[in-house]
Structures are given as structure tokens and as C-alpha cells.
Amino acid sequence: MTSQVDVIRCFGDRDPLMSAYHDQEWGVPVHDDRALFEKLMLDAFQAGLSWRVILHKRDAFQVAFSGFAPEVVAAYGPEDVERLLGNEGIVRNRAKIEAAITNAQASLAIQKSEGSLDGYLWSFTGGKTIKGLAVARWQDKPTQSAESQAMSLALRERGFKFVGPTVCYAFMQAVGMIDDHLVTCFKYSGA
């Protein structure tokens, strides 16, 4: 783990949890169906909020949503929605909670029809990591791409909610589909 004060990161320098997330997780390719479902749901919960808020609540989210096992979340009913609405450790937004259940059901449908959530989601980048724009400032990074727009449309057609192109782009950055480290970041890999 890199933790030197003089290390330049894309984000997280003033928050040890954010620094660790940047250094160890963000942009690292993920190919596990459950982990992909979790990351997509956390990004959906992030809509309108900062990633810092979600990351600091991630442990509570994992407990509240049964480890983000899609087969368990897909079976949640009204009593589970009420239980989650009462959980102060997570973002208590009824629409997002209900969307997580719907999205779990849609994820299982993709696994059944396509063989895996991994193969389906990674198909939007041709199964490989795409290099993002080589820029030095975060504000110069795009918030969506042709790939995230295509993913968003396809997921919404399959019944997913809270998966707009910006959410999909953040998800693609997080799971390594887009390598979007800033050129000043110690993790930047070049062209």
C-alpha cells in the first residue's frame, strides 16, 4: 500500500479511507459477478452524492444488503425495504433501495440469459480496459462516454434503475473498464 504524503493521487489525499480505495481498488479490473453487482449498486446509491459518503458507509451497506448477493437481494420484500429505510448506516432513499432490489432481479436475469454479469458488462468495452483521456486535472475528465451511454441504455432496457450514463461511467472507472488515472497520479500507466 502506498501511503507516503508526497505521493500524488487522483483523489483521496486528505482521507485515509479514500486514499486506500484509490491505491488498492479504483481502476483495478473486477470480473466477479457479485463484486460487479455491489460496485454498480454503490454507484447507483452515489447518484447525487459524493463517493466519499458512500465509501464511508460501504461496510454498513454490505451488511444491510446481505453482502450484495444478488440472489438474496432479489428476494427482498416490503419488510426489507422498511428495515433498510430504518438503517442509519446507509443512504435511506426509498427509490434507491427499491432500485437495488429491481437491479438484483435484473442482474440475475442477465446471468441466466448471458452466462455472467461479468461478460455482459465488460462487453461494452470489448472485454478490455479502455485508456481514458490523458489530463492532469480532474475537472477535465469526462463524466460519461459512448461506452457508458451504451451500457446505461442497455441496462435500462433490461429494467435497471439509477444507471444513467454518468453512474455507468463512474462504475466503469471503478471496476477498471476505463483507466482514468490523471497523468500526475502515481498510478498513471501512460498511453
N, C-alpha and C positions, 0 to 999 in steps of 0.2 A: 504494500500500500504506500502510495506517495503522499506525504503529508508536510513536506517542507514548506515553510512560509513563502519562500521565494519562487515556488512553482506557480506557473501561470496556467489557469484553468479557464474553461468557457464560462463556468458559473460555480458558485458554492464556496468561494474563498473564506467567507466570514461565518460559515455554518458547518461544523464538523460532519454532520449527517449528510448535508448536500455535497460536501467535498468527497466523502467516501462514496456516495452514489455516483458522482461524476467519474471518479477514478476507477471504480470497480464494476459498474453496471451500465451506465449510459453509453449507448452506442455499441455495446457488445452483442453480437448476434445471438438471438434466442430462437430455439427450434422446438421447445417443449410446448405442447398444446395447452396445458394448464397454465404455465407461466405466461404464454401469449395472451390467454384469456384474462388473466389477472392484470397484466400491463394495459390491455385495451380498456378494461373496466376502470382502472385507476385514472387513466387519461380521460375517460368519459366523466368521471367524478370531478376531474380538474376543470372541466369547462366553466369558464367564468371566474376561476380561482387561480392561485399560483401553485406551481408544482411543489414548492416548499411546504405549503399547507398539507397537501396530500401525502407527501413523503413522511412528514412528522406524524401522520395518522395511519400510515401503512400497516403497522403491526395490529392496530385495532381493527382496521378493515379486514385483514387476513383472518382474525378470529371471528369477527361478526359475519363474514361471508364464507365460513366453513373452508378456509384455505383456498377460496376461489375454485373449488372443484365444480366444474360446470354442471355435472350430473346432479349434484346436491342443490346448487343454487337454482337450477331449472325447476326443481320441485317445490320451491318456496311458495307459500300461500299468503293470504291476507294477514294471518297472525305473525308471520315472519316479517312482513312489511312493517307492522306496528312495532315489533320488537326492535327492528333496525331504526325506526324513527325515534325510539327512545334511547338509543345508544349515543351518548355524548362524545364518544371517542371517534366517531366517523362524521362525514358530511351528511346531515339529516335532511335530505331533499327527496321528497316522495317521488317525483318524476324520475330522478336518477336511480333511486332504489328500485323502482318498478322496471326501469330500463335494464338494470343489471340482470334481473330475472328473465326478462324477454331476451336479452342478449345471450344469456346462458342457454336458453332453449334454441336460439338461432345457431349458436356455436355447435351444439350437439347435432343439429341438422346438417351443418357443413361437414362435420366429421363423418357423418353417415353417408352423405352424397359424394364427398370429395376425397375421403380417406383420412384426411387430417386437417386440422385448422392451420397447422404449420405450412403445409404445402399450398393451401389455398391463399393464405395471407402473403406468403413470400412470392407467390406468382405475380404479384403486382410490381415486383422489381426484377422479374426474370429469375428468381431464386438466388439473387446475389445482392451484395451491398452496393448501393449507388453512392458515388462521391458527391457530396454537397458542394455548394459554392465556396470557393476559397476566399474568405473575407476575414478581416481582423476584428470587426465589431458585431456584436450580437444583433443589433438593430438592422444590420444589412442582410441578415439571413431571411429567407422567405418563410412564410408561415404555412404555406401549402405548396403542392407541386402537382404536375399532371398525374403522377402515381397516386398521391394521396386523394386527389379528386376522384380518380377511377375507383380506388378502394372504398371511399365513402359512398359513392353511388351504388356500387355492388353490394356493400353491406346493408345499406338502407333498403335495397330491393329484396334482400333476404330477411328483412324485419328488424334489423338492429336499430337502436336509438342512441342519440348522443354520440354519433360517429361522423360528424361533419368533416370536411377536408382538413381543417386546422387540427382537430383532435387526431385524425388519422396521421397527419404529418408528424405531430409530437410523438405518437406511438411508433411510427417508422424510425424516428431518430432514436428513441429509447431502446428499441429492440435490434438496432444495428442494420436495419434495411437501408438507412441513409446515414452515411458517415458525415456528420455535420460539425465536427470539432472546428473551432476557429483556428486560423493559421498561427495565432500566437499561443495556442494551447499546447502543453507538453504532450498531449495525445494525438496531435495532428499528424497524419501519416503522409502528407504530400499528395501529389497528383496521381 
